[in-house]
Amino acid sequence: QVQLVESGGGLVQAGGSLRLSCAASGRTFSSYAMGWFRQAPGKEREFVAGINWTGRSTYYGDSAQGRFTISRDNAKNTVYLQMNSLKPEDTAVYYCAAHLEGSYYKSSSYKSWGQGTQVTVSS
């Protein structure tokens, strides 16, 4: 079982950037594909980005395409989400999760969720 801890959230102005980190415990991190999701108040959890275990394949939700970049460092047991050109509608709690099986785009395909990190983008 991998345990995940997100960090790097905060308050940023529209157009700014943030880099989220997700640190994993356990020696099996490098064997997991990983994903980032987000959830705004009153909305369903939304897929943001996914990355396979090697880091060579990445996947993005429509809202992240062209602005966000997912990456990983298996030596550091960490996955990152670089977010640029942030918009107020990006405001949400961001979660990372370890992919179990199935579609990257579905939250039901993941296990071992982190506690989340708040991202707030002011206009």
MINUNU-906092 format. One line per 4 residues: number of its first residue (from 1); their letters; for each residue x, y, z of N, C-alpha, C, O. Coordinates in nm, 3 decimals, m for minus. Layout:
BEGIN
NUM) A) X:Y:Z:X:Y:Z:X:Y:Z:X:Y:Z  ...
END
This chain:
BEGIN
1) QVQL) 0.086:m0.120:0.000:0.000:0.000:0.000:0.089:0.124:0.000:0.178:0.137:0.084  0.065:0.214:m0.091:0.144:0.336:m0.100:0.067:0.449:m0.032:m0.055:0.461:m0.051  0.135:0.530:0.044:0.075:0.647:0.108:0.124:0.773:0.039:0.241:0.785:0.004  0.032:0.867:0.021:0.060:0.985:m0.060:0.035:1.113:0.018:m0.062:1.123:0.093
5) VESG) 0.124:1.211:0.001:0.110:1.339:0.068:0.136:1.450:m0.035:0.246:1.461:m0.090  0.033:1.531:m0.060:0.045:1.641:m0.154:0.095:1.767:m0.084:0.074:1.785:0.036  0.161:1.853:m0.160:0.205:1.982:m0.109:0.220:2.077:m0.228:0.215:2.036:m0.344  0.237:2.205:m0.195:0.262:2.304:m0.299:0.146:2.391:m0.336:0.160:2.483:m0.416
9) GGLV) 0.029:2.363:m0.278:m0.085:2.447:m0.307:m0.072:2.584:m0.242:0.020:2.608:m0.164  m0.164:2.671:m0.275:m0.161:2.805:m0.217:m0.248:2.900:m0.295:m0.330:2.860:m0.378  m0.229:3.028:m0.265:m0.305:3.135:m0.330:m0.216:3.200:m0.436:m0.102:3.238:m0.409  m0.269:3.213:m0.556:m0.193:3.272:m0.666:m0.288:3.357:m0.751:m0.407:3.329:m0.759
13) QAGG) m0.233:3.458:m0.812:m0.314:3.542:m0.901:m0.333:3.474:m1.036:m0.252:3.391:m1.078  m0.440:3.509:m1.102:m0.465:3.457:m1.236:m0.345:3.485:m1.326:m0.289:3.595:m1.323  m0.308:3.387:m1.405:m0.192:3.398:m1.491:m0.064:3.346:m1.428:0.037:3.329:m1.496  m0.068:3.321:m1.299:0.049:3.273:m1.229:0.068:3.123:m1.241:m0.004:3.055:m1.313
17) SLRL) 0.167:3.074:m1.167:0.204:2.933:m1.174:0.218:2.875:m1.034:0.249:2.945:m0.938  0.196:2.746:m1.026:0.223:2.669:m0.905:0.276:2.532:m0.946:0.245:2.482:m1.054  0.356:2.475:m0.858:0.403:2.339:m0.879:0.362:2.255:m0.760:0.406:2.278:m0.647  0.276:2.158:m0.785:0.233:2.066:m0.681:0.325:1.944:m0.678:0.375:1.899:m0.781
21) SCAA) 0.345:1.893:m0.559:0.423:1.772:m0.541:0.339:1.668:m0.468:0.253:1.702:m0.387  0.366:1.544:m0.497:0.300:1.433:m0.429:0.409:1.333:m0.391:0.464:1.263:m0.476  0.439:1.328:m0.262:0.541:1.238:m0.212:0.479:1.107:m0.170:0.378:1.104:m0.100  0.540:0.999:m0.213:0.488:0.866:m0.184:0.581:0.790:m0.092:0.704:0.798:m0.103
25) SGRT) 0.521:0.716:m0.003:0.599:0.626:0.080:0.590:0.485:0.023:0.495:0.452:m0.048  0.688:0.403:0.053:0.683:0.266:0.004:0.776:0.243:m0.112:0.800:0.332:m0.194  0.827:0.123:m0.119:0.926:0.089:m0.221:0.865:0.057:m0.356:0.937:0.037:m0.453  0.732:0.052:m0.364:0.667:0.012:m0.489:0.618:0.129:m0.571:0.548:0.110:m0.670
29) FSSY) 0.654:0.252:m0.532:0.603:0.370:m0.602:0.630:0.362:m0.750:0.542:0.392:m0.831  0.751:0.323:m0.788:0.788:0.326:m0.929:0.708:0.228:m1.013:0.711:0.237:m1.136  0.637:0.137:m0.952:0.557:0.042:m1.027:0.416:0.093:m1.055:0.340:0.030:m1.129  0.380:0.206:m0.996:0.245:0.260:m1.011:0.240:0.371:m1.116:0.328:0.458:m1.121
33) AMGW) 0.138:0.368:m1.199:0.100:0.488:m1.270:0.032:0.580:m1.169:m0.022:0.534:m1.068  0.036:0.709:m1.195:m0.015:0.806:m1.098:m0.108:0.905:m1.168:m0.102:0.923:m1.290  m0.191:0.968:m1.089:m0.281:1.066:m1.146:m0.304:1.182:m1.052:m0.286:1.171:m0.930  m0.343:1.294:m1.110:m0.388:1.411:m1.035:m0.536:1.436:m1.068:m0.576:1.431:m1.184
37) FRQA) m0.614:1.461:m0.966:m0.753:1.499:m0.979:m0.774:1.629:m0.902:m0.690:1.670:m0.823  m0.887:1.690:m0.926:m0.923:1.808:m0.847:m1.072:1.808:m0.822:m1.150:1.750:m0.896  m1.109:1.876:m0.715:m1.250:1.888:m0.681:m1.278:2.026:m0.626:m1.221:2.067:m0.525  m1.366:2.097:m0.693:m1.412:2.228:m0.649:m1.539:2.211:m0.567:m1.609:2.111:m0.583
41) PGKE) m1.570:2.307:m0.480:m1.692:2.296:m0.398:m1.816:2.277:m0.484:m1.840:2.351:m0.579  m1.894:2.177:m0.449:m2.018:2.152:m0.519:m2.004:2.082:m0.652:m2.102:2.064:m0.724  m1.882:2.043:m0.686:m1.858:1.978:m0.815:m1.800:1.838:m0.794:m1.748:1.806:m0.687  m1.810:1.758:m0.898:m1.754:1.624:m0.893:m1.602:1.628:m0.908:m1.546:1.724:m0.962
45) REFV) m1.539:1.523:m0.860:m1.395:1.513:m0.876:m1.361:1.500:m1.024:m1.425:1.422:m1.096  m1.262:1.575:m1.069:m1.231:1.587:m1.211:m1.087:1.541:m1.238:m0.995:1.577:m1.164  m1.070:1.462:m1.342:m0.937:1.419:m1.382:m0.857:1.537:m1.436:m0.908:1.614:m1.518  m0.733:1.551:m1.390:m0.647:1.657:m1.437:m0.535:1.602:m1.526:m0.516:1.647:m1.639
49) AGIN) m0.461:1.503:m1.473:m0.347:1.451:m1.549:m0.309:1.314:m1.495:m0.333:1.283:m1.378  m0.248:1.232:m1.582:m0.200:1.102:m1.542:m0.066:1.074:m1.607:m0.031:1.134:m1.708  0.009:0.982:m1.547:0.141:0.948:m1.598:0.168:0.801:m1.571:0.136:0.750:m1.464  0.227:0.733:m1.668:0.253:0.591:m1.647:0.376:0.572:m1.557:0.438:0.670:m1.515
53) WTGR) 0.411:0.448:m1.529:0.515:0.424:m1.429:0.653:0.468:m1.475:0.738:0.500:m1.393  0.677:0.469:m1.606:0.808:0.513:m1.655:0.817:0.665:m1.669:0.926:0.721:m1.673  0.701:0.730:m1.678:0.699:0.873:m1.704:0.695:0.909:m1.851:0.691:1.026:m1.886  0.698:0.809:m1.936:0.705:0.835:m2.080:0.569:0.861:m2.143:0.561:0.916:m2.253
57) STYY) 0.463:0.821:m2.076:0.328:0.844:m2.128:0.251:0.932:m2.031:0.246:0.904:m1.911  0.192:1.037:m2.084:0.115:1.129:m2.001:m0.022:1.151:m2.063:m0.041:1.136:m2.183  m0.116:1.188:m1.979:m0.255:1.206:m2.019:m0.309:1.329:m1.947:m0.276:1.354:m1.831  m0.393:1.404:m2.018:m0.444:1.528:m1.960:m0.594:1.542:m1.983:m0.648:1.501:m2.086
61) GDSA) m0.658:1.600:m1.883:m0.796:1.638:m1.901:m0.804:1.765:m1.985:m0.704:1.834:m2.004  m0.921:1.792:m2.035:m0.938:1.907:m2.124:m0.896:2.038:m2.057:m0.839:2.126:m2.122  m0.923:2.050:m1.929:m0.894:2.175:m1.860:m0.744:2.196:m1.839:m0.699:2.309:m1.819  m0.667:2.089:m1.843:m0.525:2.097:m1.817:m0.440:2.102:m1.944:m0.326:2.148:m1.942
65) QGRF) m0.497:2.056:m2.050:m0.421:2.044:m2.175:m0.359:2.177:m2.216:m0.427:2.279:m2.228  m0.227:2.174:m2.238:m0.156:2.293:m2.283:m0.111:2.388:m2.174:m0.033:2.479:m2.199  m0.160:2.368:m2.051:m0.123:2.457:m1.940:m0.052:2.383:m1.827:0.034:2.440:m1.760  m0.088:2.259:m1.806:m0.033:2.180:m1.696:0.060:2.072:m1.750:0.042:2.022:m1.861
69) TISR) 0.160:2.036:m1.668:0.252:1.928:m1.705:0.272:1.835:m1.586:0.308:1.878:m1.477  0.247:1.707:m1.609:0.271:1.607:m1.505:0.406:1.543:m1.531:0.444:1.518:m1.645  0.477:1.515:m1.423:0.606:1.447:m1.435:0.630:1.367:m1.307:0.555:1.380:m1.210  0.733:1.285:m1.309:0.763:1.206:m1.190:0.913:1.185:m1.180:0.986:1.187:m1.279
73) DNAK) 0.956:1.164:m1.056:1.094:1.130:m1.027:1.090:1.005:m0.939:1.068:1.015:m0.818  1.110:0.891:m0.998:1.097:0.766:m0.923:1.206:0.751:m0.818:1.187:0.683:m0.717  1.321:0.815:m0.840:1.427:0.810:m0.739:1.387:0.884:m0.613:1.434:0.853:m0.503  1.298:0.983:m0.628:1.252:1.062:m0.514:1.111:1.023:m0.470:1.054:1.084:m0.380
77) NTVY) 1.055:0.920:m0.534:0.918:0.877:m0.500:0.820:0.994:m0.505:0.736:1.009:m0.416  0.830:1.076:m0.607:0.749:1.197:m0.613:0.693:1.217:m0.754:0.761:1.194:m0.854  0.570:1.260:m0.758:0.507:1.302:m0.884:0.472:1.450:m0.871:0.435:1.497:m0.764  0.485:1.521:m0.982:0.467:1.666:m0.982:0.355:1.706:m1.078:0.322:1.634:m1.172
81) LQMN) 0.299:1.822:m1.050:0.206:1.884:m1.143:0.244:2.031:m1.154:0.219:2.109:m1.062  0.304:2.067:m1.266:0.337:2.206:m1.294:0.216:2.272:m1.358:0.168:2.226:m1.462  0.168:2.377:m1.297:0.047:2.444:m1.345:0.083:2.588:m1.384:0.126:2.667:m1.301  0.063:2.619:m1.509:0.091:2.753:m1.561:m0.037:2.819:m1.611:m0.139:2.753:m1.632
85) SLKP) m0.030:2.950:m1.629:m0.145:3.025:m1.681:m0.272:2.993:m1.603:m0.377:2.965:m1.661  m0.261:2.997:m1.473:m0.374:2.957:m1.389:m0.490:3.053:m1.403:m0.473:3.173:m1.424  m0.610:2.997:m1.391:m0.735:3.071:m1.404:m0.815:3.055:m1.275:m0.796:2.958:m1.202  m0.904:3.148:m1.247:m0.989:3.133:m1.127:m1.065:3.000:m1.125:m1.089:2.945:m1.018
89) EDTA) m1.103:2.950:m1.240:m1.176:2.822:m1.245:m1.088:2.701:m1.213:m1.139:2.589:m1.205  m0.958:2.723:m1.196:m0.870:2.615:m1.151:m0.873:2.600:m0.999:m0.813:2.507:m0.945  m0.942:2.688:m0.932:m0.952:2.680:m0.787:m1.021:2.551:m0.745:m1.133:2.522:m0.788  m0.952:2.474:m0.661:m1.002:2.343:m0.620:m0.905:2.283:m0.521:m0.795:2.334:m0.500
93) VYYC) m0.947:2.173:m0.461:m0.853:2.087:m0.387:m0.797:1.987:m0.487:m0.872:1.923:m0.561  m0.666:1.976:m0.490:m0.599:1.886:m0.584:m0.548:1.763:m0.510:m0.485:1.771:m0.405  m0.579:1.648:m0.569:m0.543:1.520:m0.509:m0.454:1.440:m0.604:m0.471:1.444:m0.725  m0.360:1.369:m0.547:m0.290:1.269:m0.627:m0.335:1.130:m0.582:m0.381:1.112:m0.469
97) AAHL) m0.320:1.035:m0.671:m0.365:0.899:m0.643:m0.283:0.801:m0.723:m0.231:0.833:m0.830  m0.272:0.680:m0.670:m0.201:0.572:m0.738:m0.300:0.495:m0.825:m0.406:0.452:m0.778  m0.264:0.477:m0.950:m0.352:0.410:m1.045:m0.349:0.259:m1.022:m0.243:0.199:m1.009  m0.468:0.200:m1.019:m0.477:0.056:m0.998:m0.497:m0.017:m1.130:m0.414:m0.100:m1.168
101) EGSY) m0.604:0.012:m1.199:m0.632:m0.050:m1.328:m0.745:0.025:m1.396:m0.824:0.093:m1.330  m0.752:0.014:m1.525:m0.859:0.078:m1.598:m0.820:0.214:m1.651:m0.702:0.250:m1.656  m0.920:0.289:m1.690:m0.898:0.419:m1.752:m0.829:0.517:m1.658:m0.864:0.526:m1.540  m0.732:0.589:m1.710:m0.667:0.694:m1.632:m0.765:0.804:m1.593:m0.747:0.872:m1.492
105) YKSS) m0.871:0.821:m1.675:m0.959:0.934:m1.662:m1.067:0.917:m1.555:m1.138:1.012:m1.523  m1.078:0.797:m1.500:m1.183:0.769:m1.403:m1.125:0.757:m1.263:m1.027:0.686:m1.242  m1.186:0.824:m1.167:m1.137:0.817:m1.030:m1.148:0.677:m0.972:m1.072:0.640:m0.882  m1.241:0.598:m1.021:m1.259:0.461:m0.972:m1.142:0.371:m1.010:m1.130:0.260:m0.958
109) SYKS) m1.055:0.416:m1.099:m0.938:0.338:m1.140:m0.820:0.355:m1.045:m0.715:0.293:m1.064  m0.837:0.437:m0.944:m0.727:0.473:m0.856:m0.751:0.426:m0.713:m0.865:0.404:m0.672  m0.643:0.411:m0.640:m0.649:0.380:m0.498:m0.548:0.470:m0.427:m0.475:0.545:m0.492  m0.544:0.462:m0.299:m0.442:0.532:m0.217:m0.437:0.682:m0.245:m0.335:0.734:m0.289
113) WGQG) m0.545:0.748:m0.220:m0.554:0.892:m0.241:m0.480:0.968:m0.130:m0.476:0.925:m0.015  m0.423:1.083:m0.168:m0.368:1.173:m0.069:m0.478:1.255:m0.005:m0.595:1.240:m0.036  m0.437:1.343:0.086:m0.536:1.423:0.160:m0.575:1.549:0.084:m0.673:1.615:0.120  m0.501:1.582:m0.019:m0.533:1.698:m0.101:m0.459:1.824:m0.060:m0.417:1.838:0.055
117) TQVT) m0.444:1.914:m0.155:m0.383:2.044:m0.130:m0.467:2.150:m0.200:m0.505:2.134:m0.316  m0.496:2.258:m0.129:m0.586:2.362:m0.181:m0.511:2.455:m0.276:m0.402:2.503:m0.244  m0.570:2.478:m0.390:m0.520:2.577:m0.486:m0.629:2.681:m0.504:m0.742:2.647:m0.539  m0.595:2.806:m0.481:m0.690:2.915:m0.498:m0.630:3.017:m0.594:m0.520:3.067:m0.572
121) VSS) m0.704:3.046:m0.700:m0.658:3.141:m0.800:m0.749:3.263:m0.795:m0.870:3.252:m0.817  m0.691:3.378:m0.766:m0.769:3.501:m0.756:m0.769:3.573:m0.891:m0.674:3.565:m0.968  m0.877:3.643:m0.916:m0.890:3.715:m1.044:m0.835:3.856:m1.034:m0.838:3.930:m1.132
END
